[in-house]
Amino acid sequence: MISGIYLVSFVANNNTFGEGIVVVKDGSVNGADATYLYRGHLDYYGDGIKASVEVKHYRGPINSVLGPIKQFNLSLSGKLSGNNFQVSGGMATMPSVSITITGSKIADLAE
């Protein structure tokens, strides 16, 4: 995956949705929205992506798109297409809950 800054949109299977920003560099993913931080790692192979991301509340209401959860880990997989990606997955502790995340590159990283 090309390093950069991505706008991400996410929607859960309970029809809640949100947006945030992530920075991808050297296999790491870091980002946030208004109430949650995202930190994790990704691997990519051809046009495939696998990611493990920790999501942690840092301020404001506890209102994750997956429910009122303060901290959780996501296991995600999907496809890369040019400067865009789409991954889906969920939490091992709540298999009935799923999320789809779509990302679009909005800028290169500063050198």
Secondary structure as UniProt FT lines:
FT   STRAND          4..12
FT   TURN            13..14
FT   STRAND          17..25
FT   TURN            26..27
FT   STRAND          28..32
FT   STRAND          36..45
FT   TURN            46..47
FT   STRAND          48..57
FT   TURN            65..66
FT   STRAND          71..81
FT   TURN            82..83
FT   STRAND          84..91
FT   TURN            92..93
FT   STRAND          94..107
//
